[in-house]
Amino acid sequence: MNAAKVFLIEDDMMVATIICKLIQTKQPGFEVRHFGSGEECLHELHTMPDIVIIDYNLPGIDGLTLLKQVKSVCPQALIMVCSGQEEVKVAVQCFEAGANHYIMKDDKMMPNIENGMRNLSMHVTLKREVAFLQDQIIDRNKYSNIIGNSQAILRVLKLIQKVEKNTMMVLVTGQSGTGKELVAKALHYNSPRARKPFVVVNMGAIPSELVESELFGHEKGAFTDARERRIGKFEQAEGGTIFLDEIGEMDLGIQAKLLRVLQEKEITRIGGNKTIKLDFRLVAATNRNLALEVKEGRFREDLFYRIQGFLIHLPPLNQRGDDILLLAKSFLKEFCDQNRMPQLSISREACRFMLDYAWPGNIRELKAVIERAALMAEQNTITIEDLTFVTA
């Protein structure tokens, strides 16, 4: 963890020096910054201090006013007020404004500051530990479309959780059939863009001569078959997320145009002159090694670094342990429900077979195997013979 930040606002340099030395000696894990006035402190509040020590009798902005402004900007900050005022109402005002400690400037001032800092230090440590633990908690209800409890998949969910709320571009990598689109959907539907469009483009399924029109659109008459205006996928994704699956299939010419769109956040339809500003988040996916593609000249290096704002790698199914059985049972229930069939179970031998099998086609293969096995099952249980038949 980063060092805890302490802001000390004290106009008396001698007092400030003594307090700083005391904190550095007794709380060596703290980073102390001294300010001679409230105005100086306010300019630096954006750095979010953990503890703020305020002299009540400051020139310019007085201590009570500064206390209120600190709490409005940094509500999480713990505040200690040092004052020569003996009136009880002054202390009451400070506590009502959000102070955690009120220290009198008398002969017990330094021991009281030391005790107060020890107390606040415990609070800072506890708050940071709670924040750390909250960051580790995964709300499985948010990611119900991603089935699995293996360590490999939990690491993926933690990465999704870290980046889902911002606009950073995300590159999802992994073998074919590992569920890259599910990650893209989890990112979108747990983001502030959830009510806006989620647009999927499979770059490997679009003929090269149609890619530019598909992505950026065209105007009527732009080419022979352009009988009407077409809105491209990027425009369709306005305000939302565009998911470019198998981005490694793009040719270099389209890559150059995509790079400009990502840099400028604007497109021009084919045959048009109007520049259209757009707001979108890009999530890209590939089963290729893009670093190798760059080295061999098949993928632009600048585009590679542009789309790899945040990398999420999906493990192959054979590295996910018991997730195989969780997925198999989920697919089986879904298939039986959709086809109005009695619910089936999977025999122990069949389960062991699935756990030992390499699954070169990953989740996509598992789904197909389970669906075919459900049709082949003679009883209410899928046996190893059913699986052997469909995987042969």
Secondary structure, DSSP 8 states (H G I E B T S, - for coil): ---EEEEEE-S-HHHHHHHHHHHHHH-TTEEEEEESSHHHHHTTGGG--SEEEEESS-SSS-HHHHHHHHHHH-TT-EEEEEE----HHHHHHHHHHT-SEEEESSTTHHHHHHHHHHHHHHHHHHHHHHHHHHHH---TTTTTTS---SHHHHHHHHHHHHHTTS---EEEE-STTS-HHHHHHHHHHTSTTTTS-EEEEEGGGS-GGGHHHHHH-B-TTSSTT--S-B--HHHHTTTSEEEEETGGG--HHHHHHHHHHHHHSEE--BT----EE---EEEEEESS-HHHHHHTTSS-HHHHHHH-SEEEE---GGGSTTHHHHHHHHHHHHHHHHTT----EE-HHHHHHHHHS--TTHHHHHHHHHHHHHHH-SSSEE-HHHHHHHH-
